[in-house]
Amino acid sequence: MASGPFEEAAEVQARALGLAVRRVFVEHPIQDRTDEEMSALADDAVDALVEALTSVG
């Protein structure tokens, strides 16, 4: 899981390592968000995270 600007870097790294991993990306930036904003971001991402962790193939 990472924020949007890191999508390409994650893809390049996964290919370089030969990993077929699922990735979930959230809105950027992260560091200046309030606790409430971070909770909302996590709430919005939880379904995608569960899907990435539990899906086959």
Protein Blocks (a to p, Z undefined) as FASTA:
>chain_A
ZZfklmmmmmmmmmmnopacddddddddfklpcfklmmmmmmmmmmmmmmmmmpgZZ
